[in-house]
């Protein structure tokens, strides 16, 4: 991937991650979950964990091309 592709991928994944976190927050509020439970759900959500890993990998690739 070139730098432009990496930058776009990072932007798209970050955007999706933020939307997913917002969806979890909105549902937690709707269900009146305690804040600490919301944090636990976010920290243990497999999809969010994978997105964070993907973002780190993209960052490493981007830095290695500099």
C-alpha positions as CSV (number, residue, x, y, z in Angstrom):
1,X,0.0,0.0,0.0
2,X,1.2,3.5,-0.6
3,X,0.9,6.3,1.9
4,X,-2.4,7.6,0.4
5,X,-4.0,4.2,0.8
6,X,-2.7,3.8,4.3
7,X,-4.0,7.2,5.2
8,X,-7.5,6.5,3.7
9,X,-7.7,3.1,5.4
10,X,-6.8,4.6,8.8
11,X,-9.4,7.3,8.3
12,X,-12.1,4.8,7.4
13,X,-11.3,2.4,10.2
14,X,-11.2,5.3,12.8
15,X,-14.5,6.6,11.6
16,X,-16.1,3.1,11.9
17,X,-14.6,2.6,15.3
18,X,-16.0,5.9,16.6
19,X,-19.5,5.0,15.2
20,X,-19.4,1.6,16.9
21,X,-18.4,3.2,20.2
22,X,-21.2,5.7,19.9
23,X,-23.7,3.0,19.1
24,X,-22.6,1.0,22.2
25,X,-22.8,4.2,24.3
26,X,-26.3,5.0,22.9
27,X,-27.5,1.5,23.7
28,X,-26.0,1.6,27.1
29,X,-27.7,4.9,27.9
30,X,-31.0,3.5,26.6
31,X,-30.6,0.4,28.8
32,X,-29.5,2.6,31.7
33,X,-26.3,0.7,32.3
34,X,-23.8,2.0,34.8
35,X,-20.9,3.9,33.3
36,X,-18.3,1.3,34.5
37,X,-20.3,-1.4,32.7
38,X,-20.3,0.6,29.5
39,X,-16.5,0.9,29.8
40,X,-16.2,-2.9,30.4
41,X,-18.3,-3.6,27.2
42,X,-16.2,-1.2,25.1
43,X,-12.9,-2.7,26.5
44,X,-14.0,-6.3,25.9
45,X,-15.7,-5.9,22.5
46,X,-13.9,-8.1,20.0
47,X,-14.7,-5.9,17.1
48,X,-13.3,-2.8,18.8
49,X,-10.2,-4.7,19.9
50,X,-9.6,-5.8,16.3
51,X,-10.1,-2.3,15.0
52,X,-7.6,-0.9,17.5
53,X,-5.1,-3.6,16.4
54,X,-5.7,-2.7,12.7
55,X,-5.2,1.0,13.4
56,X,-1.9,0.2,15.2
57,X,-0.7,-1.9,12.3
58,X,-1.6,0.8,9.8
59,X,0.3,3.3,11.9
60,X,3.4,1.1,11.9
61,X,3.2,0.6,8.1
62,X,2.7,4.4,7.6
63,X,5.7,5.2,9.8
64,X,7.9,2.6,8.1
65,X,7.3,4.3,4.8
66,X,8.6,7.7,6.1
